């Protein structure tokens, strides 16, 4: 056990988590393609902000775009990247939980819990960035120095570029940490230094934004996106008992940790725990929306670390060891049962190698087994095979996977036009200006034509002026409304045409 507390443990955690997530992967969710569509749009030659809307998440798709440029624009590349980020988040969970509890078993159980709840691949940044902020904040609280604060400021800036609202979610707890760590005068100086360095790190991006489309319009659009998303945030007492229990547990653990930390005399002081708890509480409030149980994986890392600290402080070493073994056994059993239910059985080197080759091939080909909404494949194959590579596709309704899998750029500046988003007159005007100079092969109306024409009449008018005709195409048991050029509509009134 002692060996696992050394540098070998994080490496073992990384390899184990990476292998488990990759080998047990099923079909990707639609949401995975939201950032990926923007990444691939850049490979088609478009520039962020200038040529397509950015909701304030540039680093998320720039990272995917860089990986795609280096290793190829396939699903395999993006899944490998996301799996790597999730594995790094698990390494941070183990490292922080081990420090918090002093127990290898508890730290391993914290990682296992994260595996059991199975965070979505596209949410890797939601786990990694706050955990990294906790690690750097604890390092600063251990021995405050300008250099350590600078590292925390750079990480905060990276988090802000991943999602601009992270600037608040991480920066505010950092300021709380500085006020708890220093006297008032020094805390103010350090806050000014921290804010100044964060601003300096963000300046190149915002200078680019000013050049590409104007900072004011960009920030207004990003704020509008956050507000629309925030309308789905759970801000009420859940009615469902299961949801209510999950919400109480996720909110209660950081609060209990803060209360217990008031009397903490260990290496983790009240400043350490209050800082981590503040990040956890903000993350819970912001990220727990819709169905809480399904959003729980997005915040489980922070909560697991604080639960590990509570266990290490409140339970005797013998009981802690027993509790760690029980928790690890239960979660391990859950994972084994899940693997068995998916037909993997007991892993052997030969089975692992075959599964790795199979998953890699499915992702590289974009096979039906790994994509969402397989009934849309005939439409995707039509776009991929029968339309010019430089022609664009406009998608109304939630279908960001369509342009990605068809290897076609999206039209008007958005991969998927969802009612309620980007309906401000200035945003519609920018979209119409972009669409005016774009060659569009098809408009896919996943929610029907009325939803699109009512939300964006100017864009609908542009397509009508191009003599686009409405048709209903049958796709493997479902029907989708499309707008296509009149010659295509005449040849194929009820199904995608063959080349």
DATA-V571087 format. One line per field, one symbol per residue. phi: phi as a letter, one per 20 degrees, with the letter a starting at -180 (. if undefined). psi: psi as a letter, one per 40 degrees, with the letter a starting at -180 (. if undefined). burial: I if it has 16 or more other ideal C-beta (glycine too) atoms within 10 Angstrom, else O. A space follows every 50 residues. Layout:
phi=???
psi=???
burial=???
This chain:
phi=.fffeefffgfffgfffgfffffefdffeggfeffffffffffeoedgmf dbfcfncfffeffffffffedoedfgffffffffffffffffgfffffff dmcfffffffffffffelgfgfegffefffffffffffffffbgbfffff ffffffffffffbgffgefdffffffgffeecfgffgffffffffffgff feggffffffffaofffffffffffffffffeffccffefffffffffff efffffffffffdfdefeeffgfffffffffffffeeeclegffeggfcf ffffffffffffeedffffffffffffffffffffffffffenemffcgf ffffffffffffffemfgfddelffeggffffffdddggefdcdddoebf fffffelcfedmocfbedgodldfgffffffffffgddedeacddfdnff ffffecgffffffffemfdebddeclncdcecdcggfffffcfcbgfef
psi=dddeeaeddddddddddddddddehaiiidddeddddddddddeeiiidd eiiheffdddddddddddddeigidddddddddddddddddddddddddd dehdddddddddddddegiideedddddddddddddddddddghiddddd ddddddddddddhdeddddddddddddddddiiddddddddddddddddd deddddddddddehddddddddddddddddeehhfihidhdddddddddd ddddddddddedeheadhadddddddddddddddddegibhddeeddded dddddddddddddeiidddddddddddddddddddddddddeedahhidd ddddddddddddddefiddeiigdeedddddddddeiideiihhhhihfe dddddefiiiieehdhhhhdifeiddddddddddddeihhdihhgdeidd dddddgdddddddddefhihihhhgfeihhhihiiddddddgeeihii.
burial=OOOIOOOOIIOOIIOIIIIIIIIIIOOIOIIIIIIIIIIIIIOIOIOIIO IIIIIIIIIIIIIIIOIIOOOOIOIIIIIIIIIIIIIIIIIIIIIIIIII IIIIIIIIIIIIIIIIIOIIIIIIIIIIIIIIIIIIIIOIIOOIOOOIIO OIIOIIIIIIIIIIIIIOIIIOIIIIIIIIIIOOOOIOOIIOOIOOIIOO IIOOIOOIIOOOIOOOIIOOIIOIIOOOOOOOOIOOOIOOOOIOOIIOOI IOIIOIIIOIIOOIOOOIIIIIIIIIIIIIIIIIOIIIIOOIIOIIIIII IIIIIIIIIIIIIOIOOOOIIOIIOOIIOOIOOOIOOOIOOOOOOOOOOO OOOOIOOOIOOIIOOIOOOIIIIOOIIIIIOIIOOOIOOOOIIIIIIIII IIIIIIOIIIIIIIIIIIOOIIOOOOIIOIIIOIIOOIOIIIIIIIIOIO IIIOIIOOIIOIIOOOOIIOIOIOIOOOOIIIIIOOOIIOOIOOOIOOO
